[in-house]
Structure formats: C-alpha cells, structure tokens
Amino acid sequence: MVEKLAVLLTAGVPPAAAWVYLAESSTGGPGVVSTVAKSAASGGNVASIILTAVDYEVTAGVRQTVRVPAPETAVAWRGLAAAWIVAT
C-alpha cells in the first residue's frame, strides 16, 4: 500500500486523490485507508487522522468506527504519519 501511495505521489497525483484511489482499490474493506481518504478529500489533515486512527478506535467525522487490529500495524501507520508530517 505504501509503495502504491509513493508511486502515485511521485507521479504528481494530488494527495487526496491518491488516498481515494488507495481506498477504492483496497480489498480490506473499510479501515484506516478509507478514513484517511475521506478526510483528505474534505481537506482534512492526513497525518492527524492517521495518528487518531491508530489509537484503535476512531470516529473521523465520517460516521464509521475503524479498528486497527495489530500493534505492529499501528507502529507502521505511526511511521507513515511521521513521514507525512516531515514531507508536508
């Protein structure tokens, strides 16, 4: 997923559109990616929503609850959020 995001952003796809594409192509169903996509599409802070989502349960203004199942997944999402903060 991170590789797809990197390729899309490197190709010049706007961040919100890249997240929406990832959410639409995700086979995992609703989750962090779809929550971030909805937030990014409405102009939300991507890093902030990622960090909120990894606290295992979040309602992100999109009327859905997201659960991140594994601690190692949460660590990976936090790493992506940190990289996003540095990049933006």
N, C-alpha and C positions, 0 to 999 in steps of 0.2 A: 504494500500500500504506500509506504513512504517513497519507494522508488517511482511509482506512478506519479505521486504528487510532485516529486523533484523534476521529473521529465516535463510534466505539464507546465510548471512554473518557469523552468528554463526555456521552454518553447514560447513563453510570453503569454500564456493563458492567465487571465486575472485570477487572483487567489480565490475569490468567491466562486467563480465558475469552475475552478479546479476542484474545490471541495464538493460542489454539487455533482460534478462528473463522478468523483470517487463514491459518493453516496449512492448514485444511481447504478453504478457498476458493482457495488458491493453485494456479495452473496450472503452476508451475515445478518441481514435484516436490520431493523432499527438499532441504533447504537451510537457510539461516540461520533463516528464519521457523519451520520445523518444529522445529529445535533449540531455539530460544528458547521456543516453545510448550511443548515437553516439559519444559524446565527450569522455566518459570513455573508450569506445572500441578503440579509437585512441590515448589513453594515456593522455587525457586532464585532467585538474584539476576539479574534481567533484564539490567541494564547490564553486569554482569560477563560473562555468557555472550555478549552481543553483541560485547564487546571481544575476548573469546577467539576467537570465530568469525571475526572479520575478519583474524586472523593467517594466513589462507588454508587452514589445516588444523586441525581440532579434533575430539577425541572428547569429547563433552559428557556422558558418563555415560549415553548413550542408545544406545551401540553402533553409532554411524554416523559416518562421516567427512564433513565438509562442506567444500566448496571454494567460495570466493568468487572469481569469475573475473576481475573487472576492478578496477584500483586505484581508479577513481572510485566504484565500488560500495562499496569498503572505506571510503572517505572518508565517503560518505553514512551507512553503518552507524555509523561512529565518531561522527558528528554526532548521530544518533539516541540512541546510548548516552549522550553528554554531556547531551542534553536530558532523558533519563530520570533521570540522576543528579540533575540540578537539580530536577526535578519531584518526586522521591521523597526 
